């Protein structure tokens, strides 16, 4: 294990970009714990942590030819993990967990019309929450999450720094996390 840590990361990234599976494995074992801890703090407990970590590294492998050996791998991994977490949070905003659970639906005999009505209410809630964000933050969030623009593209388009884009995205996500907590508490108290 100590031997693996001593291997120069630049060389590992270079080998990985050429398809070296051993380099990928070394980097996986080097970073999986840190990435897992980041994800664990960010997603709801019902999300499979191990599967999410594997998704991060699957994306690294899929895009291995695009890796830049002069840039550290850690920030790139956390960027991928953050995007996956955001996708998961978005799914949870659009579809409440109990709506996705077939056993819950069958136990309580919720019909399709009722399900569609609740989905529409959740979508309305999300739209309303999105509208409450400050205008610039909302625009940045929409460009990144719905128009799939990178931080760099957004920064260029709005003539602001990438750091500002990152800060605004983080604040928007924190706002949504807080709103989700309020909904969970409301559902818990009224169930």
DRENDO-1510 file (C-alpha; in Angstrom, 1 decimal, always signed):
<recs>
REC; n; res; u; v; w
REC; 1; UNK; +0.0; +0.0; +0.0 .
REC; 2; UNK; +2.8; +2.4; +0.9 .
REC; 3; UNK; +4.4; +1.5; -2.4 .
REC; 4; UNK; +1.3; +2.6; -4.2 .
REC; 5; UNK; +1.2; +6.0; -2.5 .
REC; 6; UNK; +4.8; +6.7; -3.5 .
REC; 7; UNK; +4.0; +6.3; -7.2 .
REC; 8; UNK; +4.0; +9.7; -8.8 .
REC; 9; UNK; +0.4; +10.8; -9.5 .
REC; 10; UNK; +1.4; +12.5; -12.7 .
REC; 11; UNK; +2.7; +9.2; -14.0 .
REC; 12; UNK; -0.4; +7.4; -12.9 .
REC; 13; UNK; -2.7; +9.8; -14.6 .
REC; 14; UNK; -0.5; +9.6; -17.8 .
REC; 15; UNK; -0.7; +5.8; -17.6 .
REC; 16; UNK; -4.5; +5.9; -16.9 .
REC; 17; UNK; -5.1; +8.2; -19.9 .
REC; 18; UNK; -3.4; +5.5; -22.0 .
REC; 19; UNK; -5.8; +2.8; -20.7 .
REC; 20; UNK; -3.6; +1.3; -18.0 .
REC; 21; UNK; -6.0; -0.6; -15.7 .
REC; 22; UNK; -3.4; -0.9; -12.9 .
REC; 23; UNK; -2.9; +2.8; -12.7 .
REC; 24; UNK; -6.7; +3.2; -12.6 .
REC; 25; UNK; -6.9; +0.7; -9.7 .
REC; 26; UNK; -4.1; +2.4; -7.7 .
REC; 27; UNK; -5.9; +5.8; -8.1 .
REC; 28; UNK; -9.2; +4.2; -7.2 .
REC; 29; UNK; -7.8; +2.8; -3.9 .
REC; 30; UNK; -6.0; +6.1; -3.2 .
REC; 31; UNK; -9.1; +8.3; -3.6 .
REC; 32; UNK; -12.2; +6.1; -3.0 .
REC; 33; UNK; -12.3; +6.9; +0.7 .
REC; 34; UNK; -12.1; +10.6; +0.3 .
REC; 35; UNK; -14.7; +10.6; -2.5 .
REC; 36; UNK; -16.9; +8.3; -0.4 .
REC; 37; UNK; -16.7; +10.6; +2.6 .
REC; 38; UNK; -17.6; +13.6; +0.4 .
REC; 39; UNK; -20.6; +11.9; -1.1 .
REC; 40; UNK; -21.7; +10.5; +2.3 .
REC; 41; UNK; -22.0; +14.0; +3.7 .
REC; 42; UNK; -23.9; +15.2; +0.6 .
REC; 43; UNK; -26.6; +12.7; -0.3 .
REC; 44; UNK; -29.6; +11.3; +1.5 .
REC; 45; UNK; -29.0; +8.1; +3.3 .
REC; 46; UNK; -31.2; +6.0; +1.0 .
REC; 47; UNK; -28.7; +6.6; -1.9 .
REC; 48; UNK; -26.2; +3.7; -2.3 .
REC; 49; UNK; -22.9; +5.2; -1.4 .
REC; 50; UNK; -20.7; +2.5; -2.9 .
REC; 51; UNK; -22.6; +2.6; -6.2 .
REC; 52; UNK; -22.2; +6.4; -6.3 .
REC; 53; UNK; -18.5; +6.1; -5.7 .
REC; 54; UNK; -18.2; +3.6; -8.5 .
REC; 55; UNK; -20.1; +5.9; -10.8 .
REC; 56; UNK; -17.5; +8.6; -10.1 .
REC; 57; UNK; -14.7; +6.3; -11.1 .
REC; 58; UNK; -16.6; +4.9; -14.0 .
REC; 59; UNK; -16.8; +8.4; -15.4 .
REC; 60; UNK; -13.1; +8.9; -14.9 .
REC; 61; UNK; -12.4; +5.7; -16.8 .
REC; 62; UNK; -14.8; +6.7; -19.6 .
REC; 63; UNK; -13.1; +10.0; -20.0 .
REC; 64; UNK; -9.6; +8.9; -19.3 .
REC; 65; UNK; -8.2; +10.2; -22.6 .
REC; 66; UNK; -9.2; +13.7; -21.6 .
REC; 67; UNK; -7.2; +13.7; -18.3 .
REC; 68; UNK; -4.5; +16.3; -17.9 .
REC; 69; UNK; -1.5; +14.8; -16.1 .
REC; 70; UNK; -0.5; +18.3; -15.0 .
REC; 71; UNK; -3.7; +18.8; -13.0 .
REC; 72; UNK; -4.2; +16.9; -9.8 .
REC; 73; UNK; -6.9; +14.2; -9.9 .
REC; 74; UNK; -8.5; +15.0; -6.6 .
REC; 75; UNK; -10.4; +18.2; -7.6 .
REC; 76; UNK; -11.5; +16.5; -10.8 .
REC; 77; UNK; -12.9; +13.6; -8.8 .
REC; 78; UNK; -14.7; +15.9; -6.4 .
REC; 79; UNK; -16.2; +17.9; -9.4 .
REC; 80; UNK; -17.6; +14.6; -10.8 .
REC; 81; UNK; -18.9; +13.6; -7.4 .
REC; 82; UNK; -20.5; +17.0; -6.9 .
REC; 83; UNK; -22.3; +16.7; -10.2 .
REC; 84; UNK; -23.5; +13.2; -9.4 .
REC; 85; UNK; -24.7; +14.4; -5.9 .
REC; 86; UNK; -26.5; +17.3; -7.6 .
REC; 87; UNK; -28.2; +14.9; -10.0 .
REC; 88; UNK; -29.3; +12.7; -7.1 .
REC; 89; UNK; -30.6; +15.8; -5.1 .
REC; 90; UNK; -32.5; +16.9; -8.2 .
REC; 91; UNK; -34.1; +13.5; -8.6 .
REC; 92; UNK; -35.2; +13.7; -4.9 .
REC; 93; UNK; -36.6; +17.1; -5.5 .
REC; 94; UNK; -38.6; +16.0; -8.5 .
REC; 95; UNK; -39.8; +12.7; -7.1 .
REC; 96; UNK; -40.3; +12.2; -3.4 .
REC; 97; UNK; -38.7; +9.0; -2.2 .
REC; 98; UNK; -42.0; +7.5; -1.2 .
REC; 99; UNK; -43.3; +8.1; -4.7 .
REC; 100; UNK; -40.5; +5.9; -6.1 .
REC; 101; UNK; -41.1; +3.0; -3.7 .
REC; 102; UNK; -43.5; +0.5; -5.4 .
REC; 103; UNK; -44.2; -1.3; -2.1 .
REC; 104; UNK; -45.4; +1.9; -0.6 .
REC; 105; UNK; -47.6; +2.6; -3.5 .
REC; 106; UNK; -49.2; -0.8; -3.5 .
REC; 107; UNK; -49.6; -0.8; +0.3 .
REC; 108; UNK; -51.6; +2.4; +0.1 .
REC; 109; UNK; -53.3; +1.8; -3.2 .
REC; 110; UNK; -52.3; +5.2; -4.7 .
REC; 111; UNK; -53.8; +5.4; -8.1 .
REC; 112; UNK; -52.1; +6.8; -11.1 .
REC; 113; UNK; -54.1; +10.1; -11.0 .
REC; 114; UNK; -53.1; +10.7; -7.4 .
REC; 115; UNK; -49.4; +10.0; -8.2 .
REC; 116; UNK; -49.5; +12.4; -11.1 .
REC; 117; UNK; -51.1; +15.0; -8.9 .
REC; 118; UNK; -48.4; +14.6; -6.3 .
REC; 119; UNK; -45.7; +14.8; -8.9 .
REC; 120; UNK; -47.2; +18.0; -10.2 .
REC; 121; UNK; -47.3; +19.4; -6.7 .
REC; 122; UNK; -43.6; +18.5; -6.2 .
REC; 123; UNK; -42.7; +20.0; -9.5 .
REC; 124; UNK; -44.6; +23.2; -8.6 .
REC; 125; UNK; -42.8; +23.2; -5.2 .
REC; 126; UNK; -39.4; +22.9; -7.0 .
REC; 127; UNK; -40.3; +25.6; -9.5 .
REC; 128; UNK; -41.4; +27.9; -6.6 .
REC; 129; UNK; -38.2; +27.2; -4.6 .
REC; 130; UNK; -36.1; +27.9; -7.7 .
REC; 131; UNK; -37.9; +31.2; -8.2 .
REC; 132; UNK; -37.0; +32.2; -4.6 .
REC; 133; UNK; -33.3; +32.1; -5.4 .
REC; 134; UNK; -31.7; +35.5; -6.1 .
REC; 135; UNK; -31.9; +36.1; -9.9 .
REC; 136; UNK; -28.1; +35.7; -10.7 .
REC; 137; UNK; -27.9; +32.6; -8.6 .
REC; 138; UNK; -31.0; +31.1; -10.2 .
REC; 139; UNK; -29.6; +31.9; -13.7 .
REC; 140; UNK; -26.2; +30.3; -12.9 .
REC; 141; UNK; -27.9; +27.2; -11.4 .
REC; 142; UNK; -30.2; +26.8; -14.4 .
REC; 143; UNK; -27.4; +27.3; -16.9 .
REC; 144; UNK; -25.3; +24.6; -15.1 .
REC; 145; UNK; -28.0; +22.1; -14.2 .
REC; 146; UNK; -30.6; +22.4; -17.0 .
REC; 147; UNK; -28.5; +23.8; -19.9 .
REC; 148; UNK; -25.5; +21.6; -18.9 .
REC; 149; UNK; -23.0; +24.5; -19.2 .
REC; 150; UNK; -19.7; +24.1; -17.5 .
REC; 151; UNK; -18.5; +26.6; -14.8 .
REC; 152; UNK; -16.1; +28.0; -17.4 .
REC; 153; UNK; -18.8; +28.5; -20.0 .
REC; 154; UNK; -21.0; +30.2; -17.5 .
REC; 155; UNK; -18.2; +32.4; -16.2 .
REC; 156; UNK; -17.4; +33.5; -19.8 .
REC; 157; UNK; -21.0; +34.1; -20.7 .
REC; 158; UNK; -21.7; +36.2; -17.6 .
REC; 159; UNK; -18.3; +37.8; -17.4 .
REC; 160; UNK; -17.6; +36.5; -13.9 .
REC; 161; UNK; -15.0; +34.2; -12.4 .
REC; 162; UNK; -15.4; +30.5; -12.2 .
REC; 163; UNK; -15.0; +30.8; -8.5 .
REC; 164; UNK; -18.1; +33.0; -8.4 .
REC; 165; UNK; -20.0; +30.4; -10.4 .
REC; 166; UNK; -18.9; +27.7; -8.0 .
REC; 167; UNK; -19.9; +29.7; -4.9 .
REC; 168; UNK; -23.4; +30.5; -6.4 .
REC; 169; UNK; -24.0; +26.8; -7.3 .
REC; 170; UNK; -22.9; +25.8; -3.7 .
REC; 171; UNK; -25.3; +28.3; -2.2 .
REC; 172; UNK; -28.1; +27.2; -4.4 .
REC; 173; UNK; -27.6; +23.6; -3.5 .
REC; 174; UNK; -27.4; +24.4; +0.2 .
REC; 175; UNK; -30.7; +26.3; -0.1 .
REC; 176; UNK; -32.3; +23.2; -1.7 .
REC; 177; UNK; -30.9; +20.9; +1.0 .
REC; 178; UNK; -32.4; +23.1; +3.6 .
REC; 179; UNK; -35.8; +23.2; +1.8 .
REC; 180; UNK; -35.7; +19.4; +1.5 .
REC; 181; UNK; -35.1; +19.1; +5.2 .
REC; 182; UNK; -38.1; +21.3; +5.9 .
REC; 183; UNK; -40.3; +19.1; +3.7 .
REC; 184; UNK; -39.0; +15.9; +5.4 .
REC; 185; UNK; -39.8; +17.4; +8.8 .
REC; 186; UNK; -43.2; +18.5; +7.6 .
REC; 187; UNK; -44.0; +15.0; +6.2 .
REC; 188; UNK; -42.6; +13.4; +9.4 .
REC; 189; UNK; -44.7; +15.6; +11.7 .
REC; 190; UNK; -47.9; +15.2; +9.6 .
REC; 191; UNK; -47.7; +11.4; +8.9 .
</recs>
